[in-house]
């Protein structure tokens, strides 16, 4: 079973992702804070991470850098409030897999996650 970790301080986002991506093949783990997300990234070894770029107390970019430093192979898809935001572009330049904009397009989110989980990514 593949593990998808969602780190977002917005409960509606974590619930939406859990509802649309949880099935017999995918387990969705959620974290509402950066620290909780980093702990889950270490202990649960997710196959893909969905990460809000704007988190309280620690930026999504900093969380990404910590996850990326621990395991560069884990694809990280950012969730951002602006499709062309400078932070999202910076994240891609730093090695993030991709990003999706809020409000989440469920079909696009599923497509990106499936693509990220393929062996050749």
Biopython code that builds the backbone (N, CA, C, O; Angstrom):
import numpy as np
from Bio.PDB.StructureBuilder import StructureBuilder

atoms = [
    (1, "UNK", "N", (0.846, -1.180, 0.000)),
    (1, "UNK", "CA", (0.000, 0.000, 0.000)),
    (1, "UNK", "C", (0.889, 1.241, 0.000)),
    (1, "UNK", "O", (1.823, 1.346, 0.796)),
    (2, "UNK", "N", (0.595, 2.169, -0.889)),
    (2, "UNK", "CA", (1.369, 3.408, -0.930)),
    (2, "UNK", "C", (0.831, 4.398, 0.098)),
    (2, "UNK", "O", (-0.358, 4.419, 0.415)),
    (3, "UNK", "N", (1.752, 5.217, 0.608)),
    (3, "UNK", "CA", (1.386, 6.207, 1.624)),
    (3, "UNK", "C", (1.517, 7.609, 1.044)),
    (3, "UNK", "O", (2.543, 7.981, 0.474)),
    (4, "UNK", "N", (0.452, 8.365, 1.207)),
    (4, "UNK", "CA", (0.416, 9.754, 0.774)),
    (4, "UNK", "C", (0.310, 10.604, 2.027)),
    (4, "UNK", "O", (-0.629, 10.454, 2.808)),
    (5, "UNK", "N", (1.268, 11.491, 2.218)),
    (5, "UNK", "CA", (1.268, 12.382, 3.380)),
    (5, "UNK", "C", (0.809, 13.760, 2.938)),
    (5, "UNK", "O", (1.371, 14.345, 2.012)),
    (6, "UNK", "N", (-0.229, 14.283, 3.616)),
    (6, "UNK", "CA", (-0.730, 15.625, 3.347)),
    (6, "UNK", "C", (-0.389, 16.504, 4.544)),
    (6, "UNK", "O", (-0.790, 16.211, 5.671)),
    (7, "UNK", "N", (0.349, 17.579, 4.299)),
    (7, "UNK", "CA", (0.695, 18.535, 5.352)),
    (7, "UNK", "C", (0.041, 19.861, 4.989)),
    (7, "UNK", "O", (0.498, 20.562, 4.086)),
    (8, "UNK", "N", (-1.021, 20.195, 5.691)),
    (8, "UNK", "CA", (-1.767, 21.426, 5.416)),
    (8, "UNK", "C", (-2.516, 21.816, 6.675)),
    (8, "UNK", "O", (-3.143, 20.968, 7.312)),
    (9, "UNK", "N", (-2.459, 23.084, 7.042)),
    (9, "UNK", "CA", (-3.134, 23.548, 8.252)),
    (9, "UNK", "C", (-4.624, 23.765, 8.039)),
    (9, "UNK", "O", (-5.332, 24.111, 8.984)),
    (10, "UNK", "N", (-5.112, 23.572, 6.833)),
    (10, "UNK", "CA", (-6.537, 23.728, 6.514)),
    (10, "UNK", "C", (-7.200, 22.345, 6.537)),
    (10, "UNK", "O", (-6.969, 21.514, 5.658)),
    (11, "UNK", "N", (-8.023, 22.122, 7.558)),
    (11, "UNK", "CA", (-8.675, 20.810, 7.698)),
    (11, "UNK", "C", (-9.534, 20.437, 6.492)),
    (11, "UNK", "O", (-9.658, 19.255, 6.170)),
    (12, "UNK", "N", (-10.124, 21.417, 5.824)),
    (12, "UNK", "CA", (-10.948, 21.088, 4.660)),
    (12, "UNK", "C", (-10.097, 20.479, 3.545)),
    (12, "UNK", "O", (-10.558, 19.603, 2.814)),
    (13, "UNK", "N", (-8.867, 20.942, 3.421)),
    (13, "UNK", "CA", (-7.963, 20.384, 2.403)),
    (13, "UNK", "C", (-7.564, 18.958, 2.784)),
    (13, "UNK", "O", (-7.617, 18.054, 1.950)),
    (14, "UNK", "N", (-7.165, 18.755, 4.038)),
    (14, "UNK", "CA", (-6.746, 17.399, 4.436)),
    (14, "UNK", "C", (-7.902, 16.413, 4.308)),
    (14, "UNK", "O", (-7.701, 15.274, 3.887)),
    (15, "UNK", "N", (-9.121, 16.844, 4.671)),
    (15, "UNK", "CA", (-10.286, 15.953, 4.545)),
    (15, "UNK", "C", (-10.607, 15.663, 3.082)),
    (15, "UNK", "O", (-10.922, 14.528, 2.726)),
    (16, "UNK", "N", (-10.526, 16.693, 2.234)),
    (16, "UNK", "CA", (-10.802, 16.499, 0.811)),
    (16, "UNK", "C", (-9.813, 15.510, 0.206)),
    (16, "UNK", "O", (-10.213, 14.575, -0.488)),
    (17, "UNK", "N", (-8.537, 15.712, 0.465)),
    (17, "UNK", "CA", (-7.519, 14.812, -0.095)),
    (17, "UNK", "C", (-7.716, 13.398, 0.430)),
    (17, "UNK", "O", (-7.618, 12.430, -0.325)),
    (18, "UNK", "N", (-7.992, 13.280, 1.716)),
    (18, "UNK", "CA", (-8.215, 11.958, 2.294)),
    (18, "UNK", "C", (-9.411, 11.270, 1.628)),
    (18, "UNK", "O", (-9.365, 10.077, 1.330)),
    (19, "UNK", "N", (-10.474, 12.033, 1.401)),
    (19, "UNK", "CA", (-11.684, 11.468, 0.800)),
    (19, "UNK", "C", (-11.451, 11.029, -0.648)),
    (19, "UNK", "O", (-11.933, 9.970, -1.051)),
    (20, "UNK", "N", (-10.722, 11.822, -1.434)),
    (20, "UNK", "CA", (-10.590, 11.503, -2.851)),
    (20, "UNK", "C", (-9.437, 10.552, -3.175)),
    (20, "UNK", "O", (-9.448, 9.917, -4.230)),
    (21, "UNK", "N", (-8.450, 10.442, -2.298)),
    (21, "UNK", "CA", (-7.300, 9.591, -2.609)),
    (21, "UNK", "C", (-7.228, 8.298, -1.802)),
    (21, "UNK", "O", (-6.498, 7.384, -2.184)),
    (22, "UNK", "N", (-7.963, 8.198, -0.700)),
    (22, "UNK", "CA", (-7.926, 6.964, 0.095)),
    (22, "UNK", "C", (-8.691, 5.863, -0.624)),
    (22, "UNK", "O", (-9.841, 6.049, -1.023)),
    (23, "UNK", "N", (-8.041, 4.713, -0.785)),
    (23, "UNK", "CA", (-8.688, 3.537, -1.350)),
    (23, "UNK", "C", (-7.883, 2.312, -0.927)),
    (23, "UNK", "O", (-7.043, 2.397, -0.031)),
    (24, "UNK", "N", (-8.134, 1.184, -1.565)),
    (24, "UNK", "CA", (-7.449, -0.052, -1.188)),
    (24, "UNK", "C", (-5.948, -0.010, -1.465)),
    (24, "UNK", "O", (-5.189, -0.783, -0.880)),
    (25, "UNK", "N", (-5.518, 0.882, -2.349)),
    (25, "UNK", "CA", (-4.102, 0.944, -2.728)),
    (25, "UNK", "C", (-3.359, 2.123, -2.096)),
    (25, "UNK", "O", (-2.128, 2.143, -2.082)),
    (26, "UNK", "N", (-4.097, 3.099, -1.576)),
    (26, "UNK", "CA", (-3.467, 4.318, -1.061)),
    (26, "UNK", "C", (-3.949, 4.631, 0.352)),
    (26, "UNK", "O", (-5.149, 4.686, 0.624)),
    (27, "UNK", "N", (-2.987, 4.832, 1.235)),
    (27, "UNK", "CA", (-3.289, 5.264, 2.597)),
    (27, "UNK", "C", (-2.911, 6.743, 2.686)),
    (27, "UNK", "O", (-1.785, 7.118, 2.361)),
    (28, "UNK", "N", (-3.850, 7.582, 3.127)),
    (28, "UNK", "CA", (-3.584, 9.008, 3.252)),
    (28, "UNK", "C", (-3.369, 9.349, 4.723)),
    (28, "UNK", "O", (-4.235, 9.113, 5.564)),
    (29, "UNK", "N", (-2.194, 9.911, 5.015)),
    (29, "UNK", "CA", (-1.856, 10.369, 6.359)),
    (29, "UNK", "C", (-1.921, 11.888, 6.340)),
    (29, "UNK", "O", (-1.526, 12.513, 5.355)),
    (30, "UNK", "N", (-2.415, 12.488, 7.418)),
    (30, "UNK", "CA", (-2.545, 13.935, 7.426)),
    (30, "UNK", "C", (-1.837, 14.551, 8.623)),
    (30, "UNK", "O", (-1.750, 13.959, 9.699)),
    (31, "UNK", "N", (-1.334, 15.764, 8.397)),
    (31, "UNK", "CA", (-0.693, 16.543, 9.449)),
    (31, "UNK", "C", (-1.159, 17.987, 9.294)),
    (31, "UNK", "O", (-1.207, 18.520, 8.185)),
    (32, "UNK", "N", (-1.501, 18.610, 10.413)),
    (32, "UNK", "CA", (-1.988, 19.989, 10.391)),
    (32, "UNK", "C", (-0.898, 21.013, 10.699)),
    (32, "UNK", "O", (-1.124, 22.217, 10.576)),
    (33, "UNK", "N", (0.287, 20.537, 11.100)),
    (33, "UNK", "CA", (1.401, 21.441, 11.401)),
    (33, "UNK", "C", (2.667, 20.936, 10.713)),
    (33, "UNK", "O", (2.772, 19.768, 10.338)),
    (34, "UNK", "N", (3.613, 21.841, 10.561)),
    (34, "UNK", "CA", (4.895, 21.472, 9.959)),
    (34, "UNK", "C", (5.611, 20.418, 10.792)),
    (34, "UNK", "O", (6.134, 19.441, 10.256)),
    (35, "UNK", "N", (5.630, 20.621, 12.112)),
    (35, "UNK", "CA", (6.323, 19.659, 12.987)),
    (35, "UNK", "C", (5.697, 18.273, 12.907)),
    (35, "UNK", "O", (6.406, 17.271, 12.819)),
    (36, "UNK", "N", (4.370, 18.215, 12.938)),
    (36, "UNK", "CA", (3.671, 16.935, 12.831)),
    (36, "UNK", "C", (3.976, 16.286, 11.478)),
    (36, "UNK", "O", (4.183, 15.075, 11.392)),
    (37, "UNK", "N", (3.999, 17.098, 10.435)),
    (37, "UNK", "CA", (4.305, 16.582, 9.105)),
    (37, "UNK", "C", (5.708, 16.032, 9.001)),
    (37, "UNK", "O", (5.929, 14.977, 8.406)),
    (38, "UNK", "N", (6.667, 16.754, 9.585)),
    (38, "UNK", "CA", (8.053, 16.278, 9.560)),
    (38, "UNK", "C", (8.209, 14.980, 10.344)),
    (38, "UNK", "O", (8.951, 14.086, 9.936)),
    (39, "UNK", "N", (7.506, 14.882, 11.472)),
    (39, "UNK", "CA", (7.541, 13.635, 12.247)),
    (39, "UNK", "C", (6.990, 12.476, 11.423)),
    (39, "UNK", "O", (7.590, 11.402, 11.385)),
    (40, "UNK", "N", (5.848, 12.687, 10.761)),
    (40, "UNK", "CA", (5.255, 11.631, 9.935)),
    (40, "UNK", "C", (6.144, 11.301, 8.737)),
    (40, "UNK", "O", (6.240, 10.142, 8.334)),
    (41, "UNK", "N", (6.789, 12.310, 8.174)),
    (41, "UNK", "CA", (7.692, 12.061, 7.041)),
    (41, "UNK", "C", (8.833, 11.144, 7.466)),
    (41, "UNK", "O", (9.284, 10.305, 6.687)),
    (42, "UNK", "N", (9.297, 11.306, 8.703)),
    (42, "UNK", "CA", (10.388, 10.464, 9.218)),
    (42, "UNK", "C", (9.899, 9.064, 9.573)),
    (42, "UNK", "O", (10.536, 8.072, 9.219)),
    (43, "UNK", "N", (8.763, 8.984, 10.276)),
    (43, "UNK", "CA", (8.337, 7.696, 10.822)),
    (43, "UNK", "C", (7.494, 6.853, 9.869)),
    (43, "UNK", "O", (7.555, 5.624, 9.918)),
    (44, "UNK", "N", (6.718, 7.487, 9.015)),
    (44, "UNK", "CA", (5.806, 6.733, 8.146)),
    (44, "UNK", "C", (6.382, 6.465, 6.761)),
    (44, "UNK", "O", (5.817, 5.681, 5.998)),
    (45, "UNK", "N", (7.491, 7.102, 6.431)),
    (45, "UNK", "CA", (8.127, 6.986, 5.120)),
    (45, "UNK", "C", (7.101, 7.006, 3.961)),
    (45, "UNK", "O", (6.859, 5.990, 3.309)),
    (46, "UNK", "N", (6.522, 8.173, 3.733)),
    (46, "UNK", "CA", (5.516, 8.284, 2.666)),
    (46, "UNK", "C", (6.134, 8.116, 1.280)),
    (46, "UNK", "O", (7.328, 8.338, 1.077)),
    (47, "UNK", "N", (5.282, 7.716, 0.332)),
    (47, "UNK", "CA", (5.705, 7.557, -1.053)),
    (47, "UNK", "C", (5.577, 8.858, -1.837)),
    (47, "UNK", "O", (6.253, 9.049, -2.849)),
    (48, "UNK", "N", (4.721, 9.738, -1.374)),
    (48, "UNK", "CA", (4.542, 11.067, -1.965)),
    (48, "UNK", "C", (4.031, 11.998, -0.869)),
    (48, "UNK", "O", (3.312, 11.571, 0.034)),
    (49, "UNK", "N", (4.411, 13.281, -0.956)),
    (49, "UNK", "CA", (3.986, 14.270, 0.029)),
    (49, "UNK", "C", (3.264, 15.401, -0.686)),
    (49, "UNK", "O", (3.749, 15.931, -1.685)),
    (50, "UNK", "N", (2.094, 15.764, -0.160)),
    (50, "UNK", "CA", (1.368, 16.953, -0.604)),
    (50, "UNK", "C", (1.567, 17.985, 0.488)),
    (50, "UNK", "O", (1.204, 17.743, 1.639)),
    (51, "UNK", "N", (2.134, 19.128, 0.150)),
    (51, "UNK", "CA", (2.608, 20.079, 1.147)),
    (51, "UNK", "C", (2.116, 21.491, 0.867)),
    (51, "UNK", "O", (2.371, 22.045, -0.202)),
    (52, "UNK", "N", (1.410, 22.069, 1.831)),
    (52, "UNK", "CA", (0.967, 23.453, 1.724)),
    (52, "UNK", "C", (2.184, 24.363, 1.776)),
    (52, "UNK", "O", (3.052, 24.199, 2.633)),
    (53, "UNK", "N", (2.245, 25.299, 0.882)),
    (53, "UNK", "CA", (3.396, 26.196, 0.824)),
    (53, "UNK", "C", (3.363, 27.244, 1.936)),
    (53, "UNK", "O", (4.405, 27.772, 2.325)),
    (54, "UNK", "N", (2.158, 27.545, 2.450)),
    (54, "UNK", "CA", (1.999, 28.554, 3.503)),
    (54, "UNK", "C", (1.526, 27.880, 4.789)),
    (54, "UNK", "O", (0.334, 27.631, 4.971)),
    (55, "UNK", "N", (2.468, 27.590, 5.669)),
    (55, "UNK", "CA", (2.149, 26.981, 6.957)),
    (55, "UNK", "C", (2.525, 27.958, 8.069)),
    (55, "UNK", "O", (3.453, 28.750, 7.908)),
    (56, "UNK", "N", (1.812, 27.908, 9.194)),
    (56, "UNK", "CA", (2.204, 28.763, 10.311)),
    (56, "UNK", "C", (3.498, 28.248, 10.955)),
    (56, "UNK", "O", (3.748, 27.042, 10.982)),
    (57, "UNK", "N", (4.293, 29.148, 11.459)),
    (57, "UNK", "CA", (5.523, 28.869, 12.211)),
    (57, "UNK", "C", (6.699, 28.375, 11.382)),
    (57, "UNK", "O", (7.846, 28.612, 11.759)),
    (58, "UNK", "N", (6.454, 27.697, 10.269)),
    (58, "UNK", "CA", (7.537, 27.220, 9.414)),
    (58, "UNK", "C", (7.005, 27.186, 7.983)),
    (58, "UNK", "O", (5.929, 26.643, 7.729)),
    (59, "UNK", "N", (7.745, 27.755, 7.066)),
    (59, "UNK", "CA", (7.257, 27.797, 5.684)),
    (59, "UNK", "C", (7.266, 26.400, 5.062)),
    (59, "UNK", "O", (8.041, 25.526, 5.451)),
    (60, "UNK", "N", (6.390, 26.225, 4.098)),
    (60, "UNK", "CA", (6.371, 24.974, 3.357)),
    (60, "UNK", "C", (7.691, 24.708, 2.658)),
    (60, "UNK", "O", (8.103, 23.558, 2.508)),
    (61, "UNK", "N", (8.360, 25.785, 2.227)),
    (61, "UNK", "CA", (9.665, 25.610, 1.580)),
    (61, "UNK", "C", (10.687, 25.027, 2.553)),
    (61, "UNK", "O", (11.495, 24.180, 2.173)),
    (62, "UNK", "N", (10.652, 25.478, 3.803)),
    (62, "UNK", "CA", (11.574, 24.933, 4.803)),
    (62, "UNK", "C", (11.256, 23.474, 5.096)),
    (62, "UNK", "O", (12.162, 22.650, 5.220)),
    (63, "UNK", "N", (9.972, 23.152, 5.208)),
    (63, "UNK", "CA", (9.563, 21.758, 5.423)),
    (63, "UNK", "C", (10.044, 20.905, 4.249)),
    (63, "UNK", "O", (10.581, 19.814, 4.439)),
    (64, "UNK", "N", (9.843, 21.417, 3.039)),
    (64, "UNK", "CA", (10.295, 20.699, 1.844)),
    (64, "UNK", "C", (11.792, 20.434, 1.906)),
    (64, "UNK", "O", (12.239, 19.316, 1.649)),
    (65, "UNK", "N", (12.564, 21.455, 2.244)),
    (65, "UNK", "CA", (14.016, 21.285, 2.287)),
    (65, "UNK", "C", (14.431, 20.224, 3.293)),
    (65, "UNK", "O", (15.378, 19.476, 3.051)),
    (66, "UNK", "N", (13.731, 20.153, 4.419)),
    (66, "UNK", "CA", (14.049, 19.128, 5.421)),
    (66, "UNK", "C", (13.678, 17.726, 4.932)),
    (66, "UNK", "O", (14.429, 16.771, 5.129)),
    (67, "UNK", "N", (12.517, 17.618, 4.298)),
    (67, "UNK", "CA", (12.098, 16.316, 3.753)),
    (67, "UNK", "C", (13.068, 15.903, 2.650)),
    (67, "UNK", "O", (13.504, 14.754, 2.592)),
    (68, "UNK", "N", (13.397, 16.840, 1.787)),
    (68, "UNK", "CA", (14.280, 16.581, 0.650)),
    (68, "UNK", "C", (15.685, 16.197, 1.126)),
    (68, "UNK", "O", (16.330, 15.340, 0.522)),
    (69, "UNK", "N", (16.155, 16.822, 2.195)),
    (69, "UNK", "CA", (17.476, 16.493, 2.741)),
    (69, "UNK", "C", (17.502, 15.069, 3.294)),
    (69, "UNK", "O", (18.516, 14.377, 3.197)),
    (70, "UNK", "N", (16.378, 14.635, 3.874)),
    (70, "UNK", "CA", (16.297, 13.284, 4.444)),
    (70, "UNK", "C", (16.176, 12.220, 3.356)),
    (70, "UNK", "O", (16.758, 11.142, 3.477)),
    (71, "UNK", "N", (15.417, 12.517, 2.286)),
    (71, "UNK", "CA", (15.223, 11.550, 1.203)),
    (71, "UNK", "C", (14.832, 12.294, -0.072)),
    (71, "UNK", "O", (13.686, 12.714, -0.228)),
    (72, "UNK", "N", (15.782, 12.450, -0.969)),
    (72, "UNK", "CA", (15.559, 13.185, -2.217)),
    (72, "UNK", "C", (14.597, 12.460, -3.163)),
    (72, "UNK", "O", (14.071, 13.066, -4.096)),
    (73, "UNK", "N", (14.370, 11.178, -2.928)),
    (73, "UNK", "CA", (13.525, 10.400, -3.847)),
    (73, "UNK", "C", (12.040, 10.603, -3.609)),
    (73, "UNK", "O", (11.234, 10.271, -4.478)),
    (74, "UNK", "N", (11.651, 11.141, -2.453)),
    (74, "UNK", "CA", (10.225, 11.329, -2.160)),
    (74, "UNK", "C", (9.691, 12.526, -2.946)),
    (74, "UNK", "O", (10.120, 13.658, -2.721)),
    (75, "UNK", "N", (8.754, 12.282, -3.870)),
    (75, "UNK", "CA", (8.201, 13.406, -4.615)),
    (75, "UNK", "C", (7.329, 14.277, -3.703)),
    (75, "UNK", "O", (6.510, 13.774, -2.934)),
    (76, "UNK", "N", (7.524, 15.587, -3.809)),
    (76, "UNK", "CA", (6.740, 16.546, -3.034)),
    (76, "UNK", "C", (5.955, 17.418, -4.006)),
    (76, "UNK", "O", (6.522, 18.066, -4.887)),
    (77, "UNK", "N", (4.637, 17.419, -3.824)),
    (77, "UNK", "CA", (3.743, 18.253, -4.628)),
    (77, "UNK", "C", (3.236, 19.362, -3.721)),
    (77, "UNK", "O", (2.598, 19.098, -2.702)),
    (78, "UNK", "N", (3.520, 20.599, -4.093)),
    (78, "UNK", "CA", (3.073, 21.724, -3.280)),
    (78, "UNK", "C", (1.628, 22.077, -3.559)),
    (78, "UNK", "O", (1.138, 21.957, -4.682)),
    (79, "UNK", "N", (0.960, 22.518, -2.500)),
    (79, "UNK", "CA", (-0.391, 23.062, -2.600)),
    (79, "UNK", "C", (-0.240, 24.556, -2.352)),
    (79, "UNK", "O", (0.255, 24.968, -1.303)),
    (80, "UNK", "N", (-0.667, 25.369, -3.320)),
    (80, "UNK", "CA", (-0.468, 26.808, -3.219)),
    (80, "UNK", "C", (-1.748, 27.562, -3.524)),
    (80, "UNK", "O", (-2.612, 27.075, -4.254)),
    (81, "UNK", "N", (-1.861, 28.739, -2.965)),
    (81, "UNK", "CA", (-3.066, 29.539, -3.206)),
    (81, "UNK", "C", (-2.983, 30.295, -4.521)),
    (81, "UNK", "O", (-3.998, 30.798, -5.003)),
    (82, "UNK", "N", (-1.805, 30.387, -5.110)),
    (82, "UNK", "CA", (-1.660, 31.067, -6.391)),
    (82, "UNK", "C", (-0.938, 30.197, -7.389)),
    (82, "UNK", "O", (0.181, 29.755, -7.128)),
    (83, "UNK", "N", (-1.558, 29.940, -8.536)),
    (83, "UNK", "CA", (-0.986, 29.021, -9.526)),
    (83, "UNK", "C", (0.391, 29.453, -10.005)),
    (83, "UNK", "O", (1.244, 28.607, -10.275)),
    (84, "UNK", "N", (0.621, 30.748, -10.113)),
    (84, "UNK", "CA", (1.906, 31.198, -10.610)),
    (84, "UNK", "C", (2.755, 31.823, -9.524)),
    (84, "UNK", "O", (3.625, 32.646, -9.810)),
    (85, "UNK", "N", (2.512, 31.442, -8.280)),
    (85, "UNK", "CA", (3.199, 32.094, -7.175)),
    (85, "UNK", "C", (4.706, 31.888, -7.244)),
    (85, "UNK", "O", (5.185, 30.835, -7.665)),
    (86, "UNK", "N", (5.439, 32.907, -6.827)),
    (86, "UNK", "CA", (6.898, 32.827, -6.836)),
    (86, "UNK", "C", (7.396, 31.698, -5.948)),
    (86, "UNK", "O", (8.395, 31.052, -6.265)),
    (87, "UNK", "N", (6.706, 31.455, -4.839)),
    (87, "UNK", "CA", (7.110, 30.374, -3.935)),
    (87, "UNK", "C", (7.001, 29.017, -4.616)),
    (87, "UNK", "O", (7.876, 28.166, -4.454)),
    (88, "UNK", "N", (5.922, 28.812, -5.382)),
    (88, "UNK", "CA", (5.754, 27.541, -6.083)),
    (88, "UNK", "C", (6.834, 27.362, -7.136)),
    (88, "UNK", "O", (7.367, 26.265, -7.303)),
    (89, "UNK", "N", (7.156, 28.424, -7.838)),
    (89, "UNK", "CA", (8.206, 28.361, -8.848)),
    (89, "UNK", "C", (9.556, 28.080, -8.184)),
    (89, "UNK", "O", (10.353, 27.291, -8.692)),
    (90, "UNK", "N", (9.803, 28.731, -7.050)),
    (90, "UNK", "CA", (11.041, 28.483, -6.303)),
    (90, "UNK", "C", (11.111, 27.026, -5.850)),
    (90, "UNK", "O", (12.173, 26.405, -5.900)),
    (91, "UNK", "N", (9.972, 26.484, -5.406)),
    (91, "UNK", "CA", (9.930, 25.090, -4.958)),
    (91, "UNK", "C", (10.307, 24.137, -6.091)),
    (91, "UNK", "O", (11.047, 23.176, -5.879)),
    (92, "UNK", "N", (9.801, 24.404, -7.281)),
    (92, "UNK", "CA", (10.125, 23.562, -8.437)),
    (92, "UNK", "C", (11.626, 23.653, -8.722)),
    (92, "UNK", "O", (12.271, 22.644, -9.007)),
    (93, "UNK", "N", (12.176, 24.867, -8.644)),
    (93, "UNK", "CA", (13.609, 25.048, -8.884)),
    (93, "UNK", "C", (14.448, 24.313, -7.840)),
    (93, "UNK", "O", (15.557, 23.867, -8.137)),
    (94, "UNK", "N", (13.921, 24.184, -6.614)),
    (94, "UNK", "CA", (14.638, 23.483, -5.547)),
    (94, "UNK", "C", (14.499, 21.962, -5.640)),
    (94, "UNK", "O", (15.186, 21.229, -4.930)),
    (95, "UNK", "N", (13.607, 21.491, -6.519)),
    (95, "UNK", "CA", (13.480, 20.052, -6.700)),
    (95, "UNK", "C", (12.127, 19.461, -6.369)),
    (95, "UNK", "O", (11.974, 18.240, -6.367)),
    (96, "UNK", "N", (11.130, 20.308, -6.086)),
    (96, "UNK", "CA", (9.778, 19.778, -5.845)),
    (96, "UNK", "C", (9.264, 19.123, -7.120)),
    (96, "UNK", "O", (9.668, 19.497, -8.221)),
    (97, "UNK", "N", (8.386, 18.160, -6.976)),
    (97, "UNK", "CA", (7.859, 17.430, -8.123)),
    (97, "UNK", "C", (6.961, 18.323, -8.972)),
    (97, "UNK", "O", (7.115, 18.387, -10.192)),
    (98, "UNK", "N", (6.021, 19.012, -8.325)),
    (98, "UNK", "CA", (5.079, 19.877, -9.039)),
    (98, "UNK", "C", (4.272, 20.644, -8.012)),
    (98, "UNK", "O", (4.574, 20.597, -6.820)),
    (99, "UNK", "N", (3.239, 21.356, -8.470)),
    (99, "UNK", "CA", (2.353, 22.038, -7.536)),
    (99, "UNK", "C", (0.947, 22.095, -8.098)),
    (99, "UNK", "O", (0.739, 22.031, -9.310)),
    (100, "UNK", "N", (-0.019, 22.218, -7.189)),
    (100, "UNK", "CA", (-1.425, 22.407, -7.550)),
    (100, "UNK", "C", (-1.920, 23.641, -6.817)),
    (100, "UNK", "O", (-1.457, 23.962, -5.722)),
    (101, "UNK", "N", (-2.871, 24.328, -7.441)),
    (101, "UNK", "CA", (-3.397, 25.554, -6.855)),
    (101, "UNK", "C", (-4.720, 25.290, -6.140)),
    (101, "UNK", "O", (-5.486, 24.399, -6.506)),
    (102, "UNK", "N", (-4.959, 26.100, -5.107)),
    (102, "UNK", "CA", (-6.258, 26.088, -4.438)),
    (102, "UNK", "C", (-7.174, 27.024, -5.207)),
    (102, "UNK", "O", (-6.700, 28.037, -5.721)),
    (103, "UNK", "N", (-8.451, 26.735, -5.309)),
    (103, "UNK", "CA", (-9.113, 25.517, -4.848)),
    (103, "UNK", "C", (-8.636, 24.313, -5.658)),
    (103, "UNK", "O", (-8.406, 24.400, -6.864)),
    (104, "UNK", "N", (-8.496, 23.196, -4.962)),
    (104, "UNK", "CA", (-7.930, 22.007, -5.590)),
    (104, "UNK", "C", (-8.812, 21.458, -6.703)),
    (104, "UNK", "O", (-10.020, 21.282, -6.541)),
    (105, "UNK", "N", (-8.179, 21.195, -7.825)),
    (105, "UNK", "CA", (-8.808, 20.493, -8.938)),
    (105, "UNK", "C", (-8.549, 19.014, -8.658)),
    (105, "UNK", "O", (-7.425, 18.539, -8.820)),
    (106, "UNK", "N", (-9.577, 18.291, -8.243)),
    (106, "UNK", "CA", (-9.431, 16.907, -7.804)),
    (106, "UNK", "C", (-8.847, 16.019, -8.902)),
    (106, "UNK", "O", (-7.990, 15.180, -8.626)),
    (107, "UNK", "N", (-9.301, 16.194, -10.136)),
    (107, "UNK", "CA", (-8.789, 15.369, -11.240)),
    (107, "UNK", "C", (-7.297, 15.635, -11.459)),
    (107, "UNK", "O", (-6.527, 14.699, -11.675)),
    (108, "UNK", "N", (-6.888, 16.902, -11.404)),
    (108, "UNK", "CA", (-5.474, 17.252, -11.574)),
    (108, "UNK", "C", (-4.645, 16.702, -10.419)),
    (108, "UNK", "O", (-3.542, 16.197, -10.628)),
    (109, "UNK", "N", (-5.173, 16.799, -9.205)),
    (109, "UNK", "CA", (-4.475, 16.269, -8.036)),
    (109, "UNK", "C", (-4.250, 14.766, -8.177)),
    (109, "UNK", "O", (-3.142, 14.279, -7.954)),
    (110, "UNK", "N", (-5.290, 14.037, -8.545)),
    (110, "UNK", "CA", (-5.161, 12.587, -8.738)),
    (110, "UNK", "C", (-4.129, 12.271, -9.812)),
    (110, "UNK", "O", (-3.302, 11.375, -9.642)),
    (111, "UNK", "N", (-4.178, 13.012, -10.924)),
    (111, "UNK", "CA", (-3.246, 12.781, -12.030)),
    (111, "UNK", "C", (-1.799, 12.977, -11.566)),
    (111, "UNK", "O", (-0.932, 12.158, -11.870)),
    (112, "UNK", "N", (-1.542, 14.057, -10.832)),
    (112, "UNK", "CA", (-0.189, 14.329, -10.352)),
    (112, "UNK", "C", (0.303, 13.264, -9.373)),
    (112, "UNK", "O", (1.455, 12.836, -9.438)),
    (113, "UNK", "N", (-0.576, 12.841, -8.470)),
    (113, "UNK", "CA", (-0.176, 11.831, -7.478)),
    (113, "UNK", "C", (0.131, 10.508, -8.177)),
    (113, "UNK", "O", (1.146, 9.875, -7.886)),
    (114, "UNK", "N", (-0.733, 10.091, -9.091)),
    (114, "UNK", "CA", (-0.509, 8.832, -9.826)),
    (114, "UNK", "C", (0.808, 8.921, -10.593)),
    (114, "UNK", "O", (1.599, 7.978, -10.584)),
    (115, "UNK", "N", (1.041, 10.045, -11.251)),
    (115, "UNK", "CA", (2.267, 10.250, -12.011)),
    (115, "UNK", "C", (3.489, 10.221, -11.099)),
    (115, "UNK", "O", (4.504, 9.614, -11.441)),
    (116, "UNK", "N", (3.398, 10.866, -9.956)),
    (116, "UNK", "CA", (4.525, 10.912, -9.010)),
    (116, "UNK", "C", (4.844, 9.535, -8.429)),
    (116, "UNK", "O", (5.991, 9.253, -8.082)),
    (117, "UNK", "N", (3.823, 8.677, -8.324)),
    (117, "UNK", "CA", (4.029, 7.350, -7.742)),
    (117, "UNK", "C", (4.594, 6.343, -8.733)),
    (117, "UNK", "O", (5.019, 5.259, -8.334)),
    (118, "UNK", "N", (4.604, 6.688, -10.030)),
    (118, "UNK", "CA", (5.184, 5.772, -11.011)),
    (118, "UNK", "C", (6.676, 5.681, -10.789)),
    (118, "UNK", "O", (7.305, 6.665, -10.402)),
    (119, "UNK", "N", (7.256, 4.508, -11.028)),
    (119, "UNK", "CA", (8.684, 4.311, -10.762)),
    (119, "UNK", "C", (9.577, 5.322, -11.476)),
    (119, "UNK", "O", (10.593, 5.737, -10.919)),
    (120, "UNK", "N", (9.222, 5.727, -12.694)),
    (120, "UNK", "CA", (10.050, 6.684, -13.411)),
    (120, "UNK", "C", (9.621, 8.125, -13.154)),
    (120, "UNK", "O", (10.216, 9.066, -13.679)),
    (121, "UNK", "N", (8.548, 8.287, -12.313)),
    (121, "UNK", "CA", (8.076, 9.578, -11.870)),
    (121, "UNK", "C", (7.761, 10.507, -12.966)),
    (121, "UNK", "O", (7.349, 11.640, -12.717)),
]
sb = StructureBuilder()
sb.init_structure("model")
sb.init_model(0)
sb.init_chain("A")
sb.init_seg("    ")
for serial, (resi, resn, name, xyz) in enumerate(atoms, 1):
    if name == "N":
        sb.init_residue(resn, " ", resi, " ")
    sb.init_atom(name, np.array(xyz, "f"), 0.0, 1.0, " ", f" {name:<3s}", serial, name[0])
structure = sb.get_structure()
